[in-house]
Amino acid sequence: MTFETLLIAGANFGFIVGLAFRSAKLGCAALWMMPIATMAYFNWWQNAHSGDLRSTSGLALVFVALPGSSIGAMGGSLIGLAIRYGMREKRNGS
């Protein structure tokens, strides 16, 4: 997966979390699922494609996959929160 794909996947997940969770504590806990899921995916991929591994495969996880998915999830969450709060303000008539 490329950095852009991970960024988009993280943003989609973060957007859903931002819209779904009202509590900041629950939303923050849910956002931890993205890096954990990224590590699980990389672990599965490396086990399934052991012949394609390079010496830099671990570095790809640390410097590409985890930051890409996490940054996307945080940005998507902020957009989801902004939309949710904007709709709440509009509904309240403010």
PDB file as gemmi writes it, atoms N, CA and C in Angstrom:
CRYST1    1.000    1.000    1.000  90.00  90.00  90.00 P 1                      
ATOM      1  N   MET A   1       0.837  -1.182   0.000  1.00  0.00           N  
ATOM      2  CA  MET A   1       0.000   0.000   0.000  1.00  0.00           C  
ATOM      3  C   MET A   1       0.881   1.245   0.000  1.00  0.00           C  
ATOM      4  N   THR A   2       0.443   2.224  -0.740  1.00  0.00           N  
ATOM      5  CA  THR A   2       1.198   3.468  -0.802  1.00  0.00           C  
ATOM      6  C   THR A   2       0.797   4.389   0.348  1.00  0.00           C  
ATOM      7  N   PHE A   3       1.598   5.421   0.551  1.00  0.00           N  
ATOM      8  CA  PHE A   3       1.322   6.393   1.600  1.00  0.00           C  
ATOM      9  C   PHE A   3      -0.033   7.050   1.383  1.00  0.00           C  
ATOM     10  N   GLU A   4      -0.348   7.369   0.125  1.00  0.00           N  
ATOM     11  CA  GLU A   4      -1.615   8.034  -0.183  1.00  0.00           C  
ATOM     12  C   GLU A   4      -2.806   7.133   0.117  1.00  0.00           C  
ATOM     13  N   THR A   5      -2.690   5.848  -0.195  1.00  0.00           N  
ATOM     14  CA  THR A   5      -3.775   4.905   0.089  1.00  0.00           C  
ATOM     15  C   THR A   5      -4.006   4.792   1.585  1.00  0.00           C  
ATOM     16  N   LEU A   6      -2.926   4.705   2.351  1.00  0.00           N  
ATOM     17  CA  LEU A   6      -3.051   4.628   3.804  1.00  0.00           C  
ATOM     18  C   LEU A   6      -3.620   5.918   4.378  1.00  0.00           C  
ATOM     19  N   LEU A   7      -3.241   7.047   3.805  1.00  0.00           N  
ATOM     20  CA  LEU A   7      -3.761   8.334   4.255  1.00  0.00           C  
ATOM     21  C   LEU A   7      -5.267   8.420   4.020  1.00  0.00           C  
ATOM     22  N   ILE A   8      -5.721   7.985   2.856  1.00  0.00           N  
ATOM     23  CA  ILE A   8      -7.151   8.014   2.531  1.00  0.00           C  
ATOM     24  C   ILE A   8      -7.924   7.029   3.398  1.00  0.00           C  
ATOM     25  N   ALA A   9      -7.381   5.833   3.599  1.00  0.00           N  
ATOM     26  CA  ALA A   9      -8.054   4.851   4.455  1.00  0.00           C  
ATOM     27  C   ALA A   9      -8.164   5.372   5.884  1.00  0.00           C  
ATOM     28  N   GLY A  10      -7.099   5.981   6.381  1.00  0.00           N  
ATOM     29  CA  GLY A  10      -7.138   6.560   7.721  1.00  0.00           C  
ATOM     30  C   GLY A  10      -8.125   7.706   7.824  1.00  0.00           C  
ATOM     31  N   ALA A  11      -8.186   8.544   6.788  1.00  0.00           N  
ATOM     32  CA  ALA A  11      -9.122   9.672   6.797  1.00  0.00           C  
ATOM     33  C   ALA A  11     -10.568   9.188   6.788  1.00  0.00           C  
ATOM     34  N   ASN A  12     -10.855   8.162   6.020  1.00  0.00           N  
ATOM     35  CA  ASN A  12     -12.218   7.614   6.008  1.00  0.00           C  
ATOM     36  C   ASN A  12     -12.592   7.059   7.373  1.00  0.00           C  
ATOM     37  N   PHE A  13     -11.686   6.316   7.983  1.00  0.00           N  
ATOM     38  CA  PHE A  13     -11.958   5.764   9.309  1.00  0.00           C  
ATOM     39  C   PHE A  13     -12.123   6.880  10.334  1.00  0.00           C  
ATOM     40  N   GLY A  14     -11.234   7.868  10.304  1.00  0.00           N  
ATOM     41  CA  GLY A  14     -11.327   8.983  11.240  1.00  0.00           C  
ATOM     42  C   GLY A  14     -12.597   9.792  11.062  1.00  0.00           C  
ATOM     43  N   PHE A  15     -13.038   9.967   9.825  1.00  0.00           N  
ATOM     44  CA  PHE A  15     -14.280  10.693   9.552  1.00  0.00           C  
ATOM     45  C   PHE A  15     -15.468   9.976  10.186  1.00  0.00           C  
ATOM     46  N   ILE A  16     -15.511   8.662  10.039  1.00  0.00           N  
ATOM     47  CA  ILE A  16     -16.594   7.877  10.643  1.00  0.00           C  
ATOM     48  C   ILE A  16     -16.539   7.977  12.162  1.00  0.00           C  
ATOM     49  N   VAL A  17     -15.348   7.897  12.730  1.00  0.00           N  
ATOM     50  CA  VAL A  17     -15.201   8.016  14.185  1.00  0.00           C  
ATOM     51  C   VAL A  17     -15.633   9.403  14.646  1.00  0.00           C  
ATOM     52  N   GLY A  18     -15.237  10.443  13.918  1.00  0.00           N  
ATOM     53  CA  GLY A  18     -15.608  11.805  14.292  1.00  0.00           C  
ATOM     54  C   GLY A  18     -17.106  12.038  14.272  1.00  0.00           C  
ATOM     55  N   LEU A  19     -17.801  11.412  13.333  1.00  0.00           N  
ATOM     56  CA  LEU A  19     -19.256  11.550  13.277  1.00  0.00           C  
ATOM     57  C   LEU A  19     -19.960  10.677  14.310  1.00  0.00           C  
ATOM     58  N   ALA A  20     -19.398   9.532  14.619  1.00  0.00           N  
ATOM     59  CA  ALA A  20     -20.110   8.540  15.421  1.00  0.00           C  
ATOM     60  C   ALA A  20     -19.979   8.746  16.928  1.00  0.00           C  
ATOM     61  N   PHE A  21     -18.822   9.156  17.412  1.00  0.00           N  
ATOM     62  CA  PHE A  21     -18.595   9.203  18.858  1.00  0.00           C  
ATOM     63  C   PHE A  21     -18.772  10.614  19.384  1.00  0.00           C  
ATOM     64  N   ARG A  22     -19.609  10.757  20.388  1.00  0.00           N  
ATOM     65  CA  ARG A  22     -19.838  12.072  20.993  1.00  0.00           C  
ATOM     66  C   ARG A  22     -18.766  12.404  22.018  1.00  0.00           C  
ATOM     67  N   SER A  23     -18.289  11.400  22.721  1.00  0.00           N  
ATOM     68  CA  SER A  23     -17.286  11.612  23.757  1.00  0.00           C  
ATOM     69  C   SER A  23     -15.893  11.656  23.135  1.00  0.00           C  
ATOM     70  N   ALA A  24     -15.117  12.634  23.555  1.00  0.00           N  
ATOM     71  CA  ALA A  24     -13.745  12.730  23.043  1.00  0.00           C  
ATOM     72  C   ALA A  24     -12.903  11.548  23.503  1.00  0.00           C  
ATOM     73  N   LYS A  25     -13.182  11.043  24.700  1.00  0.00           N  
ATOM     74  CA  LYS A  25     -12.427   9.897  25.207  1.00  0.00           C  
ATOM     75  C   LYS A  25     -12.694   8.651  24.370  1.00  0.00           C  
ATOM     76  N   LEU A  26     -13.940   8.410  24.028  1.00  0.00           N  
ATOM     77  CA  LEU A  26     -14.261   7.245  23.200  1.00  0.00           C  
ATOM     78  C   LEU A  26     -13.720   7.411  21.786  1.00  0.00           C  
ATOM     79  N   GLY A  27     -13.799   8.613  21.257  1.00  0.00           N  
ATOM     80  CA  GLY A  27     -13.268   8.862  19.922  1.00  0.00           C  
ATOM     81  C   GLY A  27     -11.764   8.660  19.860  1.00  0.00           C  
ATOM     82  N   CYS A  28     -11.061   9.124  20.885  1.00  0.00           N  
ATOM     83  CA  CYS A  28      -9.609   8.944  20.940  1.00  0.00           C  
ATOM     84  C   CYS A  28      -9.256   7.468  21.054  1.00  0.00           C  
ATOM     85  N   ALA A  29      -9.997   6.741  21.875  1.00  0.00           N  
ATOM     86  CA  ALA A  29      -9.754   5.300  22.007  1.00  0.00           C  
ATOM     87  C   ALA A  29     -10.036   4.580  20.692  1.00  0.00           C  
ATOM     88  N   ALA A  30     -11.071   5.004  19.987  1.00  0.00           N  
ATOM     89  CA  ALA A  30     -11.398   4.370  18.704  1.00  0.00           C  
ATOM     90  C   ALA A  30     -10.335   4.674  17.651  1.00  0.00           C  
ATOM     91  N   LEU A  31      -9.735   5.858  17.715  1.00  0.00           N  
ATOM     92  CA  LEU A  31      -8.690   6.200  16.749  1.00  0.00           C  
ATOM     93  C   LEU A  31      -7.440   5.343  16.923  1.00  0.00           C  
ATOM     94  N   TRP A  32      -7.252   4.752  18.101  1.00  0.00           N  
ATOM     95  CA  TRP A  32      -6.117   3.848  18.312  1.00  0.00           C  
ATOM     96  C   TRP A  32      -6.269   2.566  17.512  1.00  0.00           C  
ATOM     97  N   MET A  33      -7.472   2.287  17.028  1.00  0.00           N  
ATOM     98  CA  MET A  33      -7.662   1.073  16.227  1.00  0.00           C  
ATOM     99  C   MET A  33      -6.944   1.176  14.883  1.00  0.00           C  
ATOM    100  N   MET A  34      -6.749   2.378  14.360  1.00  0.00           N  
ATOM    101  CA  MET A  34      -6.119   2.524  13.047  1.00  0.00           C  
ATOM    102  C   MET A  34      -4.663   2.068  13.043  1.00  0.00           C  
ATOM    103  N   PRO A  35      -3.796   2.538  13.955  1.00  0.00           N  
ATOM    104  CA  PRO A  35      -2.424   2.024  13.927  1.00  0.00           C  
ATOM    105  C   PRO A  35      -2.338   0.543  14.281  1.00  0.00           C  
ATOM    106  N   ILE A  36      -3.222   0.072  15.154  1.00  0.00           N  
ATOM    107  CA  ILE A  36      -3.229  -1.352  15.496  1.00  0.00           C  
ATOM    108  C   ILE A  36      -3.637  -2.176  14.283  1.00  0.00           C  
ATOM    109  N   ALA A  37      -4.647  -1.717  13.550  1.00  0.00           N  
ATOM    110  CA  ALA A  37      -5.065  -2.428  12.337  1.00  0.00           C  
ATOM    111  C   ALA A  37      -3.970  -2.383  11.271  1.00  0.00           C  
ATOM    112  N   THR A  38      -3.248  -1.270  11.185  1.00  0.00           N  
ATOM    113  CA  THR A  38      -2.149  -1.167  10.226  1.00  0.00           C  
ATOM    114  C   THR A  38      -1.047  -2.161  10.559  1.00  0.00           C  
ATOM    115  N   MET A  39      -0.702  -2.275  11.841  1.00  0.00           N  
ATOM    116  CA  MET A  39       0.322  -3.247  12.235  1.00  0.00           C  
ATOM    117  C   MET A  39      -0.143  -4.671  11.973  1.00  0.00           C  
ATOM    118  N   ALA A  40      -1.414  -4.953  12.224  1.00  0.00           N  
ATOM    119  CA  ALA A  40      -1.940  -6.298  11.962  1.00  0.00           C  
ATOM    120  C   ALA A  40      -1.909  -6.607  10.470  1.00  0.00           C  
ATOM    121  N   TYR A  41      -2.255  -5.631   9.635  1.00  0.00           N  
ATOM    122  CA  TYR A  41      -2.210  -5.840   8.186  1.00  0.00           C  
ATOM    123  C   TYR A  41      -0.781  -6.102   7.720  1.00  0.00           C  
ATOM    124  N   PHE A  42       0.161  -5.300   8.184  1.00  0.00           N  
ATOM    125  CA  PHE A  42       1.548  -5.503   7.773  1.00  0.00           C  
ATOM    126  C   PHE A  42       2.073  -6.847   8.253  1.00  0.00           C  
ATOM    127  N   ASN A  43       1.694  -7.256   9.459  1.00  0.00           N  
ATOM    128  CA  ASN A  43       2.103  -8.564   9.965  1.00  0.00           C  
ATOM    129  C   ASN A  43       1.545  -9.667   9.080  1.00  0.00           C  
ATOM    130  N   TRP A  44       0.275  -9.576   8.723  1.00  0.00           N  
ATOM    131  CA  TRP A  44      -0.329 -10.578   7.842  1.00  0.00           C  
ATOM    132  C   TRP A  44       0.363 -10.587   6.486  1.00  0.00           C  
ATOM    133  N   TRP A  45       0.596  -9.395   5.907  1.00  0.00           N  
ATOM    134  CA  TRP A  45       1.199  -9.322   4.578  1.00  0.00           C  
ATOM    135  C   TRP A  45       2.599  -9.908   4.582  1.00  0.00           C  
ATOM    136  N   GLN A  46       3.396  -9.601   5.604  1.00  0.00           N  
ATOM    137  CA  GLN A  46       4.756 -10.114   5.660  1.00  0.00           C  
ATOM    138  C   GLN A  46       4.779 -11.621   5.851  1.00  0.00           C  
ATOM    139  N   ASN A  47       3.828 -12.162   6.602  1.00  0.00           N  
ATOM    140  CA  ASN A  47       3.757 -13.615   6.757  1.00  0.00           C  
ATOM    141  C   ASN A  47       3.304 -14.284   5.467  1.00  0.00           C  
ATOM    142  N   ALA A  48       2.397 -13.651   4.734  1.00  0.00           N  
ATOM    143  CA  ALA A  48       1.882 -14.244   3.499  1.00  0.00           C  
ATOM    144  C   ALA A  48       2.863 -14.117   2.339  1.00  0.00           C  
ATOM    145  N   HIS A  49       3.703 -13.104   2.348  1.00  0.00           N  
ATOM    146  CA  HIS A  49       4.638 -12.850   1.245  1.00  0.00           C  
ATOM    147  C   HIS A  49       6.075 -12.839   1.754  1.00  0.00           C  
ATOM    148  N   SER A  50       6.472 -13.877   2.424  1.00  0.00           N  
ATOM    149  CA  SER A  50       7.809 -13.893   3.026  1.00  0.00           C  
ATOM    150  C   SER A  50       8.919 -13.840   1.981  1.00  0.00           C  
ATOM    151  N   GLY A  51       8.649 -14.277   0.768  1.00  0.00           N  
ATOM    152  CA  GLY A  51       9.660 -14.213  -0.281  1.00  0.00           C  
ATOM    153  C   GLY A  51       9.887 -12.814  -0.820  1.00  0.00           C  
ATOM    154  N   ASP A  52       8.918 -11.916  -0.637  1.00  0.00           N  
ATOM    155  CA  ASP A  52       9.019 -10.549  -1.156  1.00  0.00           C  
ATOM    156  C   ASP A  52       9.579  -9.555  -0.144  1.00  0.00           C  
ATOM    157  N   LEU A  53       9.958 -10.027   1.030  1.00  0.00           N  
ATOM    158  CA  LEU A  53      10.444  -9.113   2.061  1.00  0.00           C  
ATOM    159  C   LEU A  53      11.824  -8.582   1.701  1.00  0.00           C  
ATOM    160  N   ARG A  54      12.032  -7.325   2.061  1.00  0.00           N  
ATOM    161  CA  ARG A  54      13.332  -6.687   1.876  1.00  0.00           C  
ATOM    162  C   ARG A  54      13.850  -6.284   3.247  1.00  0.00           C  
ATOM    163  N   SER A  55      15.061  -5.835   3.281  1.00  0.00           N  
ATOM    164  CA  SER A  55      15.632  -5.407   4.558  1.00  0.00           C  
ATOM    165  C   SER A  55      14.968  -4.127   5.062  1.00  0.00           C  
ATOM    166  N   THR A  56      14.266  -3.408   4.194  1.00  0.00           N  
ATOM    167  CA  THR A  56      13.621  -2.156   4.592  1.00  0.00           C  
ATOM    168  C   THR A  56      12.131  -2.320   4.874  1.00  0.00           C  
ATOM    169  N   SER A  57      11.619  -3.543   4.920  1.00  0.00           N  
ATOM    170  CA  SER A  57      10.185  -3.742   5.140  1.00  0.00           C  
ATOM    171  C   SER A  57       9.739  -3.229   6.506  1.00  0.00           C  
ATOM    172  N   GLY A  58      10.563  -3.412   7.520  1.00  0.00           N  
ATOM    173  CA  GLY A  58      10.235  -2.890   8.846  1.00  0.00           C  
ATOM    174  C   GLY A  58      10.235  -1.371   8.872  1.00  0.00           C  
ATOM    175  N   LEU A  59      11.159  -0.774   8.140  1.00  0.00           N  
ATOM    176  CA  LEU A  59      11.204   0.687   8.067  1.00  0.00           C  
ATOM    177  C   LEU A  59       9.984   1.242   7.348  1.00  0.00           C  
ATOM    178  N   ALA A  60       9.478   0.507   6.371  1.00  0.00           N  
ATOM    179  CA  ALA A  60       8.270   0.945   5.666  1.00  0.00           C  
ATOM    180  C   ALA A  60       7.091   1.018   6.620  1.00  0.00           C  
ATOM    181  N   LEU A  61       7.015   0.089   7.558  1.00  0.00           N  
ATOM    182  CA  LEU A  61       5.938   0.123   8.549  1.00  0.00           C  
ATOM    183  C   LEU A  61       6.084   1.337   9.456  1.00  0.00           C  
ATOM    184  N   VAL A  62       7.295   1.572   9.950  1.00  0.00           N  
ATOM    185  CA  VAL A  62       7.513   2.634  10.932  1.00  0.00           C  
ATOM    186  C   VAL A  62       7.416   4.028  10.312  1.00  0.00           C  
ATOM    187  N   PHE A  63       7.968   4.208   9.111  1.00  0.00           N  
ATOM    188  CA  PHE A  63       8.058   5.555   8.546  1.00  0.00           C  
ATOM    189  C   PHE A  63       7.027   5.867   7.474  1.00  0.00           C  
ATOM    190  N   VAL A  64       6.268   4.876   7.010  1.00  0.00           N  
ATOM    191  CA  VAL A  64       5.265   5.126   5.973  1.00  0.00           C  
ATOM    192  C   VAL A  64       3.878   4.747   6.464  1.00  0.00           C  
ATOM    193  N   ALA A  65       3.692   3.516   6.869  1.00  0.00           N  
ATOM    194  CA  ALA A  65       2.353   3.013   7.177  1.00  0.00           C  
ATOM    195  C   ALA A  65       1.757   3.631   8.433  1.00  0.00           C  
ATOM    196  N   LEU A  66       2.482   3.598   9.528  1.00  0.00           N  
ATOM    197  CA  LEU A  66       1.918   4.133  10.771  1.00  0.00           C  
ATOM    198  C   LEU A  66       1.665   5.635  10.711  1.00  0.00           C  
ATOM    199  N   PRO A  67       2.613   6.451  10.250  1.00  0.00           N  
ATOM    200  CA  PRO A  67       2.301   7.885  10.160  1.00  0.00           C  
ATOM    201  C   PRO A  67       1.194   8.201   9.160  1.00  0.00           C  
ATOM    202  N   GLY A  68       1.188   7.523   8.025  1.00  0.00           N  
ATOM    203  CA  GLY A  68       0.172   7.806   7.008  1.00  0.00           C  
ATOM    204  C   GLY A  68      -1.232   7.535   7.495  1.00  0.00           C  
ATOM    205  N   SER A  69      -1.432   6.362   8.071  1.00  0.00           N  
ATOM    206  CA  SER A  69      -2.771   6.017   8.535  1.00  0.00           C  
ATOM    207  C   SER A  69      -3.173   6.850   9.744  1.00  0.00           C  
ATOM    208  N   SER A  70      -2.232   7.149  10.628  1.00  0.00           N  
ATOM    209  CA  SER A  70      -2.558   7.924  11.828  1.00  0.00           C  
ATOM    210  C   SER A  70      -2.867   9.380  11.500  1.00  0.00           C  
ATOM    211  N   ILE A  71      -2.087   9.978  10.613  1.00  0.00           N  
ATOM    212  CA  ILE A  71      -2.343  11.369  10.218  1.00  0.00           C  
ATOM    213  C   ILE A  71      -3.690  11.471   9.510  1.00  0.00           C  
ATOM    214  N   GLY A  72      -3.978  10.522   8.646  1.00  0.00           N  
ATOM    215  CA  GLY A  72      -5.271  10.512   7.970  1.00  0.00           C  
ATOM    216  C   GLY A  72      -6.424  10.359   8.941  1.00  0.00           C  
ATOM    217  N   ALA A  73      -6.262   9.479   9.929  1.00  0.00           N  
ATOM    218  CA  ALA A  73      -7.328   9.261  10.908  1.00  0.00           C  
ATOM    219  C   ALA A  73      -7.570  10.507  11.752  1.00  0.00           C  
ATOM    220  N   MET A  74      -6.503  11.195  12.149  1.00  0.00           N  
ATOM    221  CA  MET A  74      -6.684  12.412  12.948  1.00  0.00           C  
ATOM    222  C   MET A  74      -7.351  13.516  12.133  1.00  0.00           C  
ATOM    223  N   GLY A  75      -6.921  13.689  10.898  1.00  0.00           N  
ATOM    224  CA  GLY A  75      -7.531  14.710  10.044  1.00  0.00           C  
ATOM    225  C   GLY A  75      -8.986  14.415   9.736  1.00  0.00           C  
ATOM    226  N   GLY A  76      -9.282  13.162   9.417  1.00  0.00           N  
ATOM    227  CA  GLY A  76     -10.664  12.772   9.151  1.00  0.00           C  
ATOM    228  C   GLY A  76     -11.549  12.937  10.367  1.00  0.00           C  
ATOM    229  N   SER A  77     -10.991  12.642  11.531  1.00  0.00           N  
ATOM    230  CA  SER A  77     -11.755  12.802  12.768  1.00  0.00           C  
ATOM    231  C   SER A  77     -12.094  14.267  13.019  1.00  0.00           C  
ATOM    232  N   LEU A  78     -11.144  15.154  12.782  1.00  0.00           N  
ATOM    233  CA  LEU A  78     -11.416  16.583  12.971  1.00  0.00           C  
ATOM    234  C   LEU A  78     -12.486  17.082  12.010  1.00  0.00           C  
ATOM    235  N   ILE A  79     -12.460  16.611  10.781  1.00  0.00           N  
ATOM    236  CA  ILE A  79     -13.490  17.001   9.814  1.00  0.00           C  
ATOM    237  C   ILE A  79     -14.850  16.463  10.244  1.00  0.00           C  
ATOM    238  N   GLY A  80     -14.896  15.209  10.696  1.00  0.00           N  
ATOM    239  CA  GLY A  80     -16.149  14.632  11.181  1.00  0.00           C  
ATOM    240  C   GLY A  80     -16.693  15.374  12.387  1.00  0.00           C  
ATOM    241  N   LEU A  81     -15.805  15.739  13.323  1.00  0.00           N  
ATOM    242  CA  LEU A  81     -16.233  16.510  14.494  1.00  0.00           C  
ATOM    243  C   LEU A  81     -16.768  17.878  14.089  1.00  0.00           C  
ATOM    244  N   ALA A  82     -16.098  18.542  13.165  1.00  0.00           N  
ATOM    245  CA  ALA A  82     -16.546  19.862  12.721  1.00  0.00           C  
ATOM    246  C   ALA A  82     -17.920  19.784  12.071  1.00  0.00           C  
ATOM    247  N   ILE A  83     -18.150  18.770  11.260  1.00  0.00           N  
ATOM    248  CA  ILE A  83     -19.460  18.606  10.627  1.00  0.00           C  
ATOM    249  C   ILE A  83     -20.523  18.315  11.673  1.00  0.00           C  
ATOM    250  N   ARG A  84     -20.198  17.438  12.632  1.00  0.00           N  
ATOM    251  CA  ARG A  84     -21.181  17.099  13.666  1.00  0.00           C  
ATOM    252  C   ARG A  84     -21.528  18.317  14.513  1.00  0.00           C  
ATOM    253  N   TYR A  85     -20.519  19.092  14.934  1.00  0.00           N  
ATOM    254  CA  TYR A  85     -20.791  20.281  15.734  1.00  0.00           C  
ATOM    255  C   TYR A  85     -21.516  21.352  14.926  1.00  0.00           C  
ATOM    256  N   GLY A  86     -21.177  21.489  13.649  1.00  0.00           N  
ATOM    257  CA  GLY A  86     -21.873  22.451  12.795  1.00  0.00           C  
ATOM    258  C   GLY A  86     -23.338  22.106  12.620  1.00  0.00           C  
ATOM    259  N   MET A  87     -23.631  20.828  12.440  1.00  0.00           N  
ATOM    260  CA  MET A  87     -25.032  20.415  12.304  1.00  0.00           C  
ATOM    261  C   MET A  87     -25.781  20.591  13.619  1.00  0.00           C  
ATOM    262  N   ARG A  88     -25.101  20.368  14.747  1.00  0.00           N  
ATOM    263  CA  ARG A  88     -25.748  20.553  16.044  1.00  0.00           C  
ATOM    264  C   ARG A  88     -26.078  22.025  16.268  1.00  0.00           C  
ATOM    265  N   GLU A  89     -25.173  22.914  15.908  1.00  0.00           N  
ATOM    266  CA  GLU A  89     -25.428  24.345  16.056  1.00  0.00           C  
ATOM    267  C   GLU A  89     -26.560  24.800  15.139  1.00  0.00           C  
ATOM    268  N   LYS A  90     -26.604  24.266  13.934  1.00  0.00           N  
ATOM    269  CA  LYS A  90     -27.666  24.626  13.000  1.00  0.00           C  
ATOM    270  C   LYS A  90     -29.015  24.130  13.511  1.00  0.00           C  
ATOM    271  N   ARG A  91     -29.022  22.936  14.098  1.00  0.00           N  
ATOM    272  CA  ARG A  91     -30.259  22.363  14.626  1.00  0.00           C  
ATOM    273  C   ARG A  91     -30.759  23.153  15.831  1.00  0.00           C  
ATOM    274  N   ASN A  92     -29.835  23.676  16.647  1.00  0.00           N  
ATOM    275  CA  ASN A  92     -30.220  24.448  17.824  1.00  0.00           C  
ATOM    276  C   ASN A  92     -30.628  25.877  17.479  1.00  0.00           C  
ATOM    277  N   GLY A  93     -30.412  26.288  16.251  1.00  0.00           N  
ATOM    278  CA  GLY A  93     -30.839  27.610  15.815  1.00  0.00           C  
ATOM    279  C   GLY A  93     -29.879  28.726  16.149  1.00  0.00           C  
ATOM    280  N   SER A  94     -28.667  28.409  16.469  1.00  0.00           N  
ATOM    281  CA  SER A  94     -27.697  29.449  16.833  1.00  0.00           C  
ATOM    282  C   SER A  94     -27.079  30.072  15.624  1.00  0.00           C  
TER     283      SER A  94                                                      
END                                                                             
